Amino acid sequence: MCGIVGYLGSREAYPILVKGLKRLEYRGYDSAGVALGTPNHIEVIKKQGKVVDLEKEAIGKNITGSIGIGHTRWATHGVPNDVNSHPHFSESEELVIIHNGIIENYDSLKKELISRGYTFKSDTDTEVLINFIEEIKKAEQTTLEKAVQMALTQVVGAYAIAVMEKGNLTEMVLAKKGSPMVIGIGDNEFFVASDASPFLEYTKDAVYLEDEEMAIIKLGEGITIKTVHGNVQVDPFIQKLQLNLEAIEKGGFDHFMLKEIYEQPKSIRDTLRGRMLVDKGIISMAGFQEYEAKFLNAKRIIIIGCGTSWHAGLVAEYLIEQFARIPVEVEYASEFRYRDPIINSDDIVIAISQSGETADTLAAIELAKERGATIFGICNVVGSTIARTAHAGAYTHAGPEIGVASTKAFSSQVAILTLIALHLGHKKGNIAQSRFHELLTELDSIPEKIETMLKSDDRILEITEKYGQMSNFLYLGRGVNFPVALEGALKLKEISYIHAEGYPAAEMKHGPIALIDESMPVVVIANQGSQYEKIVSNVQEIKARKGQVIAIVNEGDQTISELADFHIEIPVTEEAFTPLITTIPLQLLSYHIAVLRGCNVDQPRNLAKSVTVE
Ligand code: G6P
């Protein structure tokens, strides 16, 4: 969380920083700020609220300068207000910093600095860090680079920082641990950011800093990278970025979330492309091959993730156990990491993360790795920390997901996990070749079926009008669609702020049924072939208590469609693949309800897309 940008070159920095911050706002939007270097002082402009509020604040101020840093905040230490906004000055205003992460030992450092006469304006850990750097710089009579390095060796926590010094218009010091940082390399100019989106139009050459590395960028001299501890110089590895600008723009849609929902036929095709050779009846995944034998011999697969990624893991539990007959456990990364889990060296841990940066997932991976497990990462962001920390993995290739509520990343995660389940099942001899071929052919048709599904948007608008102002929703599903019910409820909570709960349909009678009355819409995923009769009974139980039923049914359905108040038809597919389709109307429903209620769909309150704190 928190987005950082920086520029050092010969262009005006301010417009680059502001545009960059807007692209990073998905990382947090409690406040925004910039610092610009001028020959005699550093101009800091910062404001609680969004980047547009910062722009208003900047009117009439000095916004010139070719060196600058910017920050968009997701508050951790200190409430979101102007003072706690970044950038933060040191006491003397000689140094200025932006920071993404948490300095865990800030309290003891702060006490020490206070005893040496420092005063603090904000409640942030970041102000402590910049004063600590200043104190070292003064005490040791050393350079900014050395002072930053010495400070970081004494810091516990996570950071991606950029530091500038008054009067020094040609140098910036950067460092990273735990939080992401990428440096765009132009022609005697440098761009710094949490991800590459802020500088795509300027350069495609990028260096991703590794943990506990620092970079010194100097105009006319270039970039020097070295380790924070050990001071070992590292050759910069310049990568060519594959991203393009269109992928991070709204493309005519009102919101990124809607664009991303509509992109799913394409993103799922991209996930499956080259990995599923339908004609040959083969699944082949480059990142998987080397560890295939380990997967096939695994006594257990543990899946970890957070939020929506955890839901994708739950879908996989059904699929892997069904097809591969390998026991699967799915766990929240945050619980797994703290409960001293039993991990064996022949366990496979699948870590799922859209961003590849989630702090809890990363910590859980590190724990499992230490205990000898093989880690397989499923990430969307190429080059992200989790992707690099795992032993092996597969990218979802869903393209940049900017709406904070995850949509296309979820379906791509499910698609790749479906491939893994089918492949393992086939290799283990649980799926005959002819059936395997049939399944691949059907999976190949899913993007087209989603295209058909997306045409029911008018029906979903009708449902939105009827129920959009209700205060509570229940989502029910059975089997492989139980996790979809959880995901549907999460989507509604996240962006409409409506209380919603997901349950296995059969569990309704053990509690949630007490809540059902005429003001409780119940979304029932009712297309499940093998448990259809059971779902009919569940729907009848709801109707008997005057609940309002919105049912997701298969095309041509008779029984549930008649019982339900509203129904949405979806194209028929293999039961195992239904989550890829049933999830679409639930995403659209939450989107339309959020729009109806005037909520900020892409940037829901209190949330951030990339959660790099515990
Ligand atoms: C945040 C996001 C969710 C996401 C979760 C896990 O809460 O708002 O959309 O599902 O983090 O993120 P990850 O990047 O690890 O999938």
Residues whose N, C-alpha, C, O or C-beta is under 5 A from the ligand:
A	BS01	G6P	C306 G307 T308 S309 I352 S353 Q354 S355 G356 T358 V404 A405 S406 A608 K609 V611
